[in-house]
Amino acid sequence: MKPLLEIESLRAGYGAINVLWDVSLTVEAGKTTVIVGPNGAGKTTLLRAVMGLIPVEGGDIRVDGASRRGAKTWDTVASGIVMIPEGRMIFPDMTVEDNLMMGAFPRGCRRDWKRNKEMVFEMFPRLVERRHQIAGTLSGGEAQMLAIGRGLMEQPRVCLIDEPSLGLAPVVVDEIFRILGRLRDQGMTIVLVEQNTSRALKIADQVYLMQSGKVVMSERGDRVDLDRLHALYFAHETAA
Ligand SMILES: Nc1ncnc2c1ncn2[C@@H]1O[C@H](COP(=O)(O)OP(=O)(O)OP(=O)(O)O)[C@@H](O)[C@H]1O
């Protein structure tokens, strides 16, 4: 069976600035793939390229074995790939419920929106109490829950989640990772970019370490040698 998502020899960046050099990785259906690496390694850029938010200059992105290189973001979302971006990017002037409704549009999930909303509310009871609250007034943790919930409204096949624990208090980080673990147990395919390496490794089926726009380590989650990971992680800073 073909992997759900394959990235092969990907090259991408921002205009004249190339960031990703020959990046290859594989995302298996129902698994959690964790991408770690120091600041500026190109993790977010990789997710953006997969979503069609920046052009691909070389290599390929395949879903179920079929190339999606050059696909527009809207079509990528419609194919079942969603990104829950760093910084949440919720609509601050809309209510919690309206933010969720926006999530149901791109994949044409409007018909199922009530059912999906109840599923999100069941997962995040805190959002129920705040359903009519303006999203811009939510706490950081609640905003992250809303961002994840909005992504789930698409009934995605793959969730790309960028730095969900960024700037959150430890108790809220616990809650976010509990939810990610639950999604994983339910069979969701997750690609998680996370600075909190120790937490992310606990839910990882496969781990990729990126460094300066390249994959420098790939290992099964239960076989990661932490000393080697840390040595490679900090190699760049040490050399600098
Ligand atoms: N819009 C942009 N225009 C030009 N360069 C950019 C842009 N966005 C990011 N970059 C550069 O691309 C490189 C990779 O950035 P990226 O955000 O992908 O790294 P990252 O691994 O996600 O880092 P972090 O963990 O800090 O979020 C960095 O050198 C960054 O300055």
The ligand as an SDF file (V2000), in Angstrom:
LIG
                    3D

 31 33  0  0  0  0  0  0  0  0999 V2000
    8.2750   34.6700    4.3810 N   0  0  0  0  0  0  0  0  0  0  0  0
    9.5820   34.4340    4.4150 C   0  0  0  0  0  0  0  0  0  0  0  0
   10.4350   35.0760    3.5840 N   0  0  0  0  0  0  0  0  0  0  0  0
   11.7760   34.8130    3.5910 C   0  0  0  0  0  0  0  0  0  0  0  0
   12.3660   33.9170    4.4210 N   0  0  0  0  0  0  0  0  0  0  0  0
   11.5490   33.2540    5.2730 C   0  0  0  0  0  0  0  0  0  0  0  0
   10.1430   33.4750    5.3250 C   0  0  0  0  0  0  0  0  0  0  0  0
    9.6210   32.6750    6.2830 N   0  0  0  0  0  0  0  0  0  0  0  0
   10.6600   31.9830    6.8030 C   0  0  0  0  0  0  0  0  0  0  0  0
   11.8120   32.3320    6.2000 N   0  0  0  0  0  0  0  0  0  0  0  0
   13.1580   31.8210    6.5050 C   0  0  0  0  0  0  0  0  0  0  0  0
   13.1450   30.4170    6.2400 O   0  0  0  0  0  0  0  0  0  0  0  0
   13.9780   29.7350    7.1720 C   0  0  0  0  0  0  0  0  0  0  0  0
   13.1980   28.5840    7.7850 C   0  0  0  0  0  0  0  0  0  0  0  0
   12.1050   29.1340    8.5440 O   0  0  0  0  0  0  0  0  0  0  0  0
   10.9930   28.2040    9.1690 P   0  0  0  0  0  0  0  0  0  0  0  0
    9.9920   29.1000    9.8280 O   0  0  0  0  0  0  0  0  0  0  0  0
   10.5210   27.2500    8.1520 O   0  0  0  0  0  0  0  0  0  0  0  0
   11.8390   27.4270   10.2630 O   0  0  0  0  0  0  0  0  0  0  0  0
   11.3380   26.5380   11.4750 P   0  0  0  0  0  0  0  0  0  0  0  0
   12.1760   25.3140   11.4840 O   0  0  0  0  0  0  0  0  0  0  0  0
    9.8700   26.3480   11.4020 O   0  0  0  0  0  0  0  0  0  0  0  0
   11.7420   27.4640   12.6990 O   0  0  0  0  0  0  0  0  0  0  0  0
   10.9460   27.7620   14.0790 P   0  0  0  0  0  0  0  0  0  0  0  0
   11.1050   26.5380   14.9110 O   0  0  0  0  0  0  0  0  0  0  0  0
   11.7070   28.9380   14.6330 O   0  0  0  0  0  0  0  0  0  0  0  0
    9.5290   28.0960   13.7390 O   0  0  0  0  0  0  0  0  0  0  0  0
   14.4440   30.7790    8.1800 C   0  0  0  0  0  0  0  0  0  0  0  0
   15.7520   31.1480    7.8500 O   0  0  0  0  0  0  0  0  0  0  0  0
   13.4870   31.9350    7.9830 C   0  0  0  0  0  0  0  0  0  0  0  0
   14.1070   33.1730    8.2370 O   0  0  0  0  0  0  0  0  0  0  0  0
  1  2  1  0
  2  3  1  0
  2  7  2  0
  3  4  2  0
  4  5  1  0
  5  6  2  0
  6  7  1  0
  6 10  1  0
  7  8  1  0
  8  9  2  0
  9 10  1  0
 10 11  1  0
 11 12  1  0
 11 30  1  0
 12 13  1  0
 13 14  1  0
 13 28  1  0
 14 15  1  0
 15 16  1  0
 16 17  2  0
 16 18  1  0
 16 19  1  0
 19 20  1  0
 20 21  2  0
 20 22  1  0
 20 23  1  0
 23 24  1  0
 24 25  2  0
 24 26  1  0
 24 27  1  0
 28 29  1  0
 28 30  1  0
 30 31  1  0
M  END
$$$$
